[in-house]
Amino acid sequence: MVTDTDLARLEWRKSSYSGGGNDCVEVAFTGDGAAVRDSKNPGGGALRLSRREWDGLLAAARAGRLDPR
């Protein structure tokens, strides 16, 4: 599992759909999944997801099952 110290060393990316501002989420891929954080507060921690959880999140987003509120 990725530690908080390791999170700072990851290669974080913003979506190509981002408007270029600092108002989106960022993702970094780990050896066993992914981490997601708020681009406005990169030091505020990250949500860590297993590979299975990441795949489930992407599937739900692509299917329109996530509430944008």
C-alpha positions in Angstrom: 0.0 0.0 0.0 1.1 3.5 -0.8 2.1 5.6 2.3 1.5 9.4 2.7 5.2 10.0 2.0 5.0 7.9 -1.2 2.0 10.0 -2.4 4.1 13.1 -2.8 6.5 11.2 -5.1 3.9 9.9 -7.5 3.3 11.3 -10.9 0.0 13.1 -10.7 -2.1 13.8 -13.8 -5.1 16.0 -14.5 -7.7 14.9 -17.0 -7.3 16.1 -20.6 -10.9 17.3 -20.2 -9.8 19.7 -17.5 -10.2 23.4 -18.3 -6.5 23.9 -17.4 -7.4 25.6 -14.1 -6.9 24.2 -10.6 -10.5 23.0 -10.3 -10.4 19.2 -10.9 -9.2 16.0 -9.5 -5.8 14.4 -10.1 -5.0 10.8 -10.4 -1.7 8.9 -9.8 -1.3 5.2 -10.6 0.4 3.0 -8.0 1.6 -0.5 -8.3 -1.6 -1.9 -6.9 -4.2 0.7 -8.0 -4.6 4.4 -8.1 -4.8 7.5 -5.8 -7.1 10.5 -6.4 -6.8 13.9 -4.9 -8.2 17.4 -5.1 -6.0 19.6 -7.4 -6.9 22.7 -5.2 -5.5 20.9 -2.1 -2.8 18.5 -3.2 -1.4 18.2 0.4 -4.8 17.4 1.8 -4.5 13.7 1.3 -5.8 11.3 -1.3 -8.3 8.6 -1.8 -6.5 5.3 -2.4 -8.2 2.8 -4.6 -7.3 -0.8 -5.4 -7.1 -1.8 -9.0 -10.6 -3.3 -8.7 -12.0 -0.2 -7.1 -10.4 2.0 -9.7 -11.9 -0.1 -12.5 -15.3 0.1 -10.8 -15.1 3.9 -10.5 -14.3 4.2 -14.2 -17.1 1.9 -15.2 -19.6 3.8 -13.1 -18.5 7.1 -14.5 -18.6 5.9 -18.1 -22.1 4.5 -17.5 -23.3 7.8 -16.1 -24.1 6.3 -12.7 -22.3 9.0 -10.6 -24.3 11.9 -9.2 -22.5 15.1 -10.2 -23.9 17.0 -7.2 
